[in-house]
Amino acid sequence: MRILRIIPTIDPEVGGPSNSAVNQAIAEANAGVSTTFVFTGDEASARSTSRSRRRLEDSGVRTLMFPRPRWLSTQAGLWGVSLPLVAWLVRNVRRYDVVHVHYVWTLTTLVGAALGSVTGRPVVLTAHESLTRYDIDTASGSVIKRRLKLALRRVLMRRVDVVVCASPLEQRDSLQAGERGVVIYHPVVEHPREDPQPEPGQPPFVVGYLGRLHPKKNVDKALEAVAALPDARFVVCGDGDARYRQQLVSLADDLHVSDRTEWRGHVDAEGRQALFAECHVTVMPSSYECFGMAGAEALAAGVPVVLTSSTGIASIVADDDSGCVVPRPEASVLATALRSLQDSSPADRASMRRRAITGATKSLSFDAYGAAVHTLYLELCTGASVSHDPAQETPIERLTAAS
């Protein structure tokens, strides 16, 4: 079985979707799927994606990076603008059994889905939150942009056979009547740990944040919550708009927690593991996250997570009791959750860390994703229902049609 995956860029600085897409391709290759992964790039991204491309190729995934226009290269990368890539797709789509596209509002997705449909290939879409009501109705920011997205959605979904959703939350908020979707959690755990990340000593109680600095992430609320915890430290890993970052730094000054807050900027895989090694808990107070990659990576390291119920992995955290799920991203609510963890005994926190490892291995492993997506491809190509391995039933929801 030959799978063609198409994504605008795998640059890790774009955020979680690029990282999760790389993990997905590796996971399906580990499951015996022959995968070709195509994307755009320039000289800068050739350097920044070298590690990801090496991981893919070492796993047997064929990678092809096509040049994009030099003018507005960064934006062209986000939109997947590359005429050489489009020309290659026209010539080669027929060589594959399934076309798997990533994102929604991109040239690579629209062209890939159209060519797959025209040539009779099943088209799978991983939308990375782009089909959700939050993205279309809230994040659009203007009536014109919302209407454009709705128009593009109608065009695209005529070509898509099934949407792979990263959580039940994303499936609920993405599909319309008659559209088919399947829930397969993103693969996060490639090599499961036998033991959780050892907890650092106390004091101080260290709260970690990993992710973009964006208003929807509510980092300001996390700052206010940490300010309410005497002597707690806050380590922030991530970057974003310079103006917003300065607003957060100013807020830390106003709250008198600047001496307890560390701004590390964007970190690589080693930097993320360094964060998990020194924090007692991570906080993820987003207004909306269809999955929650940063929280999932923390769980995989055995670090408890405080996150909102509007986060895709909240059901995993609640079911496994591997952190705290709060109903809304308010500073007082976050502070209460963080304080409960701070005041719990080392033995209780150690037990929570073990549950985090167990839950992440069960629901967020490369093996679970690979088995599930392989089964999906077989069902699409043969038209027959293929039984799932019962061991994989927890992280997988069966293929369903929205009513």
Residue pairs with C-beta under 8 A, 6 or more apart in sequence:
1 33
1 34
1 97
1 98
1 374
1 377
1 378
1 381
2 34
2 35
2 36
2 95
2 96
2 97
2 98
3 28
3 33
3 34
3 35
3 36
3 96
3 97
3 98
3 100
3 377
4 35
4 36
4 38
4 92
4 93
4 95
4 96
4 98
4 99
4 100
4 112
4 116
5 21
5 24
5 25
5 35
5 36
5 37
5 38
5 100
5 101
5 102
6 38
6 39
6 80
6 89
6 99
6 100
6 101
6 102
6 108
6 109
6 112
7 18
7 21
7 37
7 38
7 39
7 80
7 101
7 102
7 103
7 108
8 39
8 40
8 77
8 78
8 79
8 80
8 102
8 103
8 106
8 107
8 108
8 109
9 18
9 39
9 40
9 41
9 45
9 49
9 77
9 78
9 80
10 18
10 21
10 22
10 37
10 39
10 49
10 52
10 53
11 18
11 41
11 45
11 48
11 49
11 77
12 18
12 19
12 48
12 49
12 51
12 52
12 268
13 48
13 266
14 77
14 78
15 212
16 128
16 211
16 291
16 293
16 294
17 102
17 103
17 128
17 129
18 52
19 52
19 293
20 128
20 166
20 186
20 187
20 188
20 291
20 293
21 102
21 126
21 128
22 52
22 55
22 56
23 186
23 187
23 188
23 190
23 366
23 369
24 126
24 186
24 187
24 369
24 373
25 35
25 37
25 56
25 59
25 61
26 55
26 56
26 59
26 61
26 187
26 190
26 366
27 187
27 190
27 366
27 367
27 369
27 370
27 373
28 35
28 369
28 370
28 373
28 374
29 35
29 56
29 59
29 60
29 61
29 370
30 59
30 366
30 367
30 370
31 367
31 370
31 371
31 373
31 374
32 374
33 370
33 373
33 374
33 377
34 60
35 60
35 61
35 62
36 61
36 62
36 63
36 64
36 96
37 56
37 61
37 62
37 63
37 64
38 63
38 64
38 65
38 66
38 85
38 88
38 89
38 108
39 63
39 64
39 65
39 66
39 80
39 85
39 108
40 65
40 66
40 67
40 68
40 76
40 77
40 80
40 81
40 82
40 85
40 108
41 49
41 65
41 66
41 67
41 68
41 77
42 67
42 68
42 70
42 73
42 77
44 73
45 65
45 77
46 65
49 65
51 268
51 269
53 63
53 65
56 63
57 63
64 88
66 82
66 84
66 85
66 88
67 82
67 84
68 76
68 77
68 81
68 82
69 76
69 81
69 82
76 82
78 106
79 105
79 106
79 107
80 103
80 106
80 107
80 108
80 109
81 107
82 107
82 108
85 108
86 107
86 111
89 111
89 112
89 115
90 115
93 99
93 112
93 115
93 116
93 119
93 121
94 119
94 121
96 121
97 121
97 122
97 377
97 381
98 116
98 121
98 122
98 123
98 124
98 377
98 380
98 381
99 112
99 113
99 115
99 116
99 121
99 122
99 123
99 124
100 123
100 124
100 125
100 126
101 108
101 109
101 112
101 113
101 116
101 123
101 124
101 125
101 126
102 108
102 109
102 125
102 126
102 128
103 109
103 127
103 128
103 130
104 125
104 127
104 130
104 131
104 149
104 152
104 153
104 156
105 130
105 149
105 152
109 125
109 156
110 152
110 155
110 156
112 123
113 123
113 125
113 156
113 159
113 160
114 159
116 122
116 123
116 159
117 123
117 158
117 159
122 161
122 162
122 377
122 380
122 381
123 159
123 160
123 161
124 160
124 161
124 162
124 163
124 164
124 376
124 377
124 380
125 156
125 160
125 162
125 163
125 164
126 163
126 164
126 166
127 163
127 165
127 170
127 174
128 166
128 290
129 135
129 166
129 170
129 288
129 289
129 290
129 291
131 153
131 163
131 173
131 174
131 175
132 170
132 173
132 174
132 288
132 290
133 173
134 173
134 287
134 288
134 290
135 149
136 146
136 149
136 150
136 153
137 146
138 288
139 216
140 146
140 149
157 176
157 179
160 179
161 180
161 380
162 180
162 181
162 182
162 376
162 380
162 399
163 171
163 174
163 175
163 179
163 180
163 181
163 182
164 181
164 182
164 184
164 373
164 376
165 171
165 174
165 175
165 181
165 182
165 183
165 184
165 290
166 183
166 184
166 185
166 186
166 290
166 291
166 312
167 183
167 185
167 290
167 291
167 312
167 313
167 315
168 183
168 312
168 315
168 397
169 290
169 310
169 311
169 312
169 314
169 315
170 183
170 290
170 291
170 312
171 181
171 182
171 183
171 397
171 400
173 290
174 181
174 290
175 181
175 402
176 402
177 402
177 403
178 401
178 402
179 401
179 402
180 399
180 400
180 401
180 402
181 399
181 400
181 401
181 402
182 372
182 376
182 396
182 397
182 398
182 399
182 400
183 396
183 397
184 369
184 372
184 373
184 376
184 395
184 396
185 291
185 296
185 312
185 313
185 316
185 363
185 364
185 368
185 369
185 395
186 291
186 293
186 296
186 364
186 369
187 364
187 365
187 366
187 368
187 369
187 370
188 293
188 296
188 297
188 299
188 300
188 360
188 364
188 365
189 300
189 360
189 361
189 364
189 365
189 366
190 365
190 366
192 300
192 357
192 360
192 361
192 365
193 300
193 301
193 302
193 357
193 361
195 302
195 354
195 357
196 301
196 302
196 303
196 350
196 353
196 354
196 356
196 357
197 276
197 277
197 301
197 302
197 303
197 353
198 277
199 280
199 346
199 349
199 350
199 353
200 206
200 277
200 278
200 279
200 280
202 280
203 231
204 231
204 232
204 233
204 260
205 229
205 231
205 232
205 233
205 280
205 342
206 232
206 233
206 234
206 235
206 278
206 279
206 280
206 281
207 222
207 226
207 229
207 232
207 233
207 234
207 235
207 279
207 280
207 281
207 282
207 283
207 338
208 234
208 235
208 237
208 275
208 276
208 278
208 279
208 281
208 282
208 283
208 298
208 303
209 219
209 222
209 234
209 235
209 236
209 237
209 238
209 282
209 283
209 284
209 294
210 237
210 238
210 267
210 272
210 275
210 282
210 294
210 297
210 298
211 217
211 237
211 238
211 284
211 286
211 294
212 238
212 239
212 240
213 219
213 236
213 238
213 239
213 240
213 241
213 244
213 245
213 248
214 240
214 241
214 244
215 244
216 286
216 287
216 288
217 284
217 285
217 286
217 287
218 285
218 286
218 287
218 329
219 236
219 248
219 285
220 247
220 248
220 251
221 285
221 329
221 330
221 331
221 334
222 234
222 283
222 285
222 331
222 334
223 234
223 248
223 251
223 252
223 255
223 257
223 261
224 251
224 255
224 331
224 334
224 335
225 283
225 285
225 331
225 332
225 334
225 335
225 338
226 232
226 233
226 234
226 257
226 260
226 261
226 335
226 338
227 255
227 256
227 257
228 331
228 332
228 335
228 339
229 335
229 338
229 339
229 342
231 260
232 260
232 338
232 342
233 260
233 261
233 262
234 257
234 260
234 261
234 262
235 261
235 262
235 264
235 275
235 278
235 279
236 248
236 261
236 262
236 263
236 264
237 264
237 265
237 266
237 267
237 271
237 272
237 275
238 265
238 266
238 267
239 245
239 265
239 266
245 263
249 258
249 263
252 258
252 261
264 271
264 275
267 274
267 275
272 297
273 301
275 282
276 282
276 297
276 298
276 301
276 302
276 303
277 301
279 303
280 303
280 304
280 341
280 342
280 349
281 303
281 304
281 305
281 306
281 323
281 338
281 341
282 294
282 295
282 298
282 303
282 304
282 305
282 306
283 305
283 306
283 307
283 334
283 338
284 292
284 294
284 295
284 305
284 306
284 307
284 308
284 311
285 306
285 307
285 308
285 326
285 329
285 334
286 292
286 307
286 308
286 310
286 311
286 329
287 308
287 310
287 329
288 310
288 311
289 295
289 307
289 308
289 310
289 311
289 312
290 312
291 311
291 312
291 313
292 307
292 311
292 312
292 313
292 314
295 305
295 307
295 311
295 313
295 317
295 323
296 313
296 360
296 364
298 304
298 305
298 356
299 305
299 313
299 316
299 317
299 322
299 323
299 356
299 357
299 359
299 360
299 364
300 356
300 357
300 360
300 361
300 364
301 356
302 353
302 354
302 356
302 357
303 353
303 356
304 322
304 323
304 324
304 341
304 349
304 352
304 353
304 356
305 313
305 317
305 322
305 323
305 324
305 356
306 323
306 324
306 326
306 334
306 337
306 338
306 341
307 313
307 314
307 317
307 323
307 324
307 325
307 326
308 314
308 325
308 326
308 327
308 328
308 329
309 325
309 326
309 327
309 328
313 364
314 325
316 322
316 359
316 360
316 363
316 364
317 323
317 324
317 325
317 359
318 325
319 359
320 355
320 356
320 358
320 359
321 352
321 355
322 352
322 353
322 355
322 356
322 359
322 360
323 341
323 352
323 356
324 337
324 340
324 341
326 333
326 334
326 337
327 333
341 349
341 352
344 352
362 368
362 394
362 395
363 394
363 395
364 395
368 392
368 395
368 396
369 395
371 388
371 389
371 392
372 388
372 392
372 395
372 396
375 386
375 388
376 399
378 384
378 386
379 385
379 386
379 399
388 396
388 398
